[in-house]
Amino acid sequence: MLTACAESIDSLSTRVYELAKVQFPALNARLSDGQTPRSYDEAADTVINANIRWWCSGYFPGSLWYVYEATGDESIKTLAEKNTLKLSDICSLNTDHDIGFQVNCSYGNGYRLTGKESYRQVLINGGNSLATRFNPTVGCTRSWRPRFGWDFVVIIDNMMNLELLGVSSALSGD
């Protein structure tokens, strides 16, 4: 039997975003330059950080942009900008398909909310890098270098990273 939630979705969303406005700056304070949060070890009360080349590195700045969008809090926008800029060198990588997660979540949301030309260019450059992984013979974008005995590895994550190609195409006209 399904039961109704006692709290409206609007009320719940407001409460979650208000908590995020407190938690995200605290999380950011535990980061070093060139790092993004990866996980949290509750027993040790320690944030486990990752290098910005980690495939999920765009999620934190992307989440900050969503919190800014929902709350209008300028201090969160400042954190979003700071953590987005950490990923500026990612747009030239073409070693795997994860550039979509890294660039579209961060710079994509930043561009959508601010219209900054520099963000637009990173999205276009990232799309160009991702496009180099496309193989017209296979008809797919390669996820990873050969591994597991497979020459052309394609995983389902590719589908989400393809969004970057659409975004960069729309922005560049290419």
N, C-alpha and C positions, 0 to 999 in steps of 0.2 A: 504494500500500500504506500502510495506517495503522500507525503505531507508537505504542506506549503512552508516556505521559509518565512520566519517571523519578521525578517528585515527586508525592506525593499531593495532592489538592485541599486537604485540611486543612493540610498543610505549606505549600503555596504561599500559601494565604489568610493564614495566620499571618505568613509572611514579608512579604507585601504590606502587611498592617496595621501591622506593626512599622516598616516603612519609612515608611508614611504618618504614623505618630506623630512621626517626625523631620522629614519634608518639609513637612507642613501647617503647623506652627508657623513654619518658615522662610519659607514662602510668605506666611503671614499678616503676618509682620514687614515685608513689602514693600508692604503695603496702607496706603493713607490712609483716613481716615474717609470713608464714603460710597462706597467702592470695593469691587469684587470682582475676583478674578483672571480674566483673559480668555484669555491665551495666554502663551507664553514664547518669547522670542527668544534662542536658544542662542548665536548668534554674538556678541550684545551682552551676554549673561548678564543679561538684563533681563526682568522680569515685565511684561507688557502688561496694564494694568488697565482696567476699564470702570466706568462709573457704575452705581449700583444699579438703575437703570431698564432696563438691558440685559436682554434676554429670558432670558439664562442665569444671572442673578444669584442664583437660588436653589440652583444646583448646588453651589457651594462650601460653604455652610452645610449643605446636605443631605449632602454627602460627609463633612463633619466629624461629623455625627450618626451616620452609618454606622460611622465609625472608632471613635467613642465606644462605640457599641453592641457592636462586636466586641471591644474591648480593655478597656472599663471605665475608661479613663484619664480622670481628672477634669480634667486640664489641657486635654484635647481637648474635653471637654464645655463648659468655660469658653469656648473659642474658638468652639464651635458656637453657644452662646448669644449671644456678642458679634456674630457675623456674621449670625445670624438676626435680631437686633434691628435691624440696619442696614436691614432691609427693612420696618420697621413701617409706613411710609407707602404701601407698594405696594398694600395691601389695598383701598384706596379707588379705585384706578385702574380705568378701564373703557375705555381707549383702544385696547386690543387683547386678544386671547385669552391672552396669555402669562402672565397672572397665575397660572395653574395651575402653570407651571414655577417661577415666582418664589416663590409662597407655599406650595404643597403640598410641595415638596422641603425647604424650610427649616422652616417652622412645622409642617407636617404630621409630619415626622420628629421634631421637637422635642416636639410634643404626644404622639405615640405613645410616646416614651421617658420623658417626664417627667410627663405629665398636667397641665401648667400651664394653668390656666384662661385666662390671658391669651393663650396660643397658640391655644387653642380658639376664642376670640372672633375672632382674626385670620383663622382659617380660615373661620369663618361669614361675616365681613364680606367676605372675598375671594370667596367663593362668591356672595354677593349682588351684588357688583360684576360678576362674570362673567355672572351670570344676566341682567343688563341688556342683554347683547349678543345674547340669544336673540330670534329673530324667528319668531313662531308661523305667519305666512303662509308663510315659506320652510321652516320646520321645522328650522332650524340656528342655531348660534351663529356670528356674524360674526367672522372672524379679524382683518381689518384694515378700515380705512376704504376707500372706493372707490379703486381704482388699476388700472392696466393696461387701462382702459376697462371694467372690471367694476364693477357697482354693489354686489354682495354677495359679497365674497371669502371663500371657505372653503378652508382648506388642511388637510392630513392631521394637522398638529400639533394641531389642535383636538381630536382624539380623546384625546390624552394630557391635555390641559387640562381635559377634561370630568370627569376624576377629582375635581377640586376640587368640582364641583357635587355629586357623590355624597357626598364626605366632609362637606361643609358641611350637606347635607341630613340625613345621619345624626346629626350633632352637634346640629343645631337642631331636628330634627323637622319642618322645613318642606319 
